Amino acid sequence: MKDIIIEKNPKKAKAKFDDLFLAREQIIKSASKDAKLHDSIKNLTNTLHPKNIEVEVTKIVEETKNVKSFYLKRKEGETLPNFEAGSYITLEIKINDRIYKRPYSISSNPKNTQEYRITIKKVPDGLVSTHVYDNCKVGDVFTISGPLGNFHYNKIRDEKDVIFLCGGTGITPILPMIYELLENQKVNSILLYYGNQKKEDILWETNLEELQTKYSNFKVKFLLTEEEIENYIYGNITEEILKKENLNGKSFFVCGPLEMYKSLNEIFKKLDIPNKYIRHEIYKEELENLLRIEHKLTIKKENQTYTISCYENETLLTSMENNHINPKAHCTVGECGFCRSKLLSGEIKTEISSLRKKDIEMKYIHPCVTYPLSDVSIELP
């Protein structure tokens, strides 16, 4: 076996890496463009990692006064792809002749591959959520993506004792994780803190209490911010509440409103909980003080060029969607990387995203979290 030589000189190491990169590029360019996957491999790939799936709404359940669950089955009657608990799908929907894509967590048990359940809250200013909530009916057909996301429990990375902290519909990716961890005995203990404004807002309270009765290693504590009821904690999750728990050697999973993320991030710092023990569902922080000032957005895609209006208080992705231009996009919060594009010119303001340092240096952006501050030109992948 040939000895592995580790190059310690940074400049020489970079030169060797560059040589390897160029060699790989030459091999790729010289490869046949007519190569085809064997049918069995192609079919398996499409089954496990489908790009798009047609589903039919088979049932709608009104969970609370402003939250509904939609049960989706494959039109052809086939099973849906397996998904890791905590995953989301992207729902493609047509509104006023425009196509919009929005991510929704799968809130059903991962062992059920016959149907997915997504649970949607009607948001006053939410174009897609309001449309689906008000207009979707049984029998409607939608196109969805395969399961996506990184908000999962990992037995190698995460601890055997878990604390889930969520609020409102933030329970939707967490409930499947609770099902999976309890049913497959993957952890020693689970503690769930679940906050809402009122008791009537709690999603699946009966289900959670039944799980608590069935599994001795699962405990749920409900919090209410607008009602004082016996056996329910009044108020938000605080430093004092968490201090009552033994926090050593535990993993924390957080999902909920933006204010909850901000508050808990400060609490974790005060309690000296290292980031390696904390998992967040992807979330979007809206930029403040942005006015509806109009600019021009020029989009280069393959051999075509488009010029449309864009606005300082609207992401570039939203502007494109509103003008019948639909780049690849899934998460809409700068995490998945599907909409990653090249900034050719213009001044922008962007939220924190998963772009690597090198991407930023090379002027790549995620249009889903990028706002124009001048006329902007971009190149789509």
Sequence and secondary structure as in RCSB ss.txt:
>XXXX:A:sequence
MKDIIIEKNPKKAKAKFDDLFLAREQIIKSASKDAKLHDSIKNLTNTLHPKNIEVEVTKIVEETKNVKSFYLKRK
EGETLPNFEAGSYITLEIKINDRIYKRPYSISSNPKNTQEYRITIKKVPDGLVSTHVYDNCKVGDVFTISGPLGN
FHYNKIRDEKDVIFLCGGTGITPILPMIYELLENQKVNSILLYYGNQKKEDILWETNLEELQTKYSNFKVKFLLT
EEEIENYIYGNITEEILKKENLNGKSFFVCGPLEMYKSLNEIFKKLDIPNKYIRHEIYKEELENLLRIEHKLTIK
KENQTYTISCYENETLLTSMENNHINPKAHCTVGECGFCRSKLLSGEIKTEISSLRKKDIEMKYIHPCVTYPLSD
VSIELP
>XXXX:A:secstr
         HHHHHHHHHHHHHHHHHHHHHS TT    HHHHHHHHHHS S EEEEEEEEEEEETTEEEEEEEET
TS       TT EEEEEEEETTEEEEEEEEB S TT  S EEEEEE  TT HHHHHHHHH  TT EEEE   B S
    TTTS SEEEEEEEGGGHHHHHHHHHHHHHTT  SEEEEEEEESSGGG SSHHHHHHHHHH TTEEEEEEES
S   TTSEES   HHHHHTS  TT EEEEES HHHHHHHHHHHHHTT  GGGEEE       SS    EEEEEEE
ETTEEEEEEEETTS HHHHHHTTT   S SSSSS S TT EEEEE  EEE   S  HHHHHTTEE GGGEEESS 
EEEE  
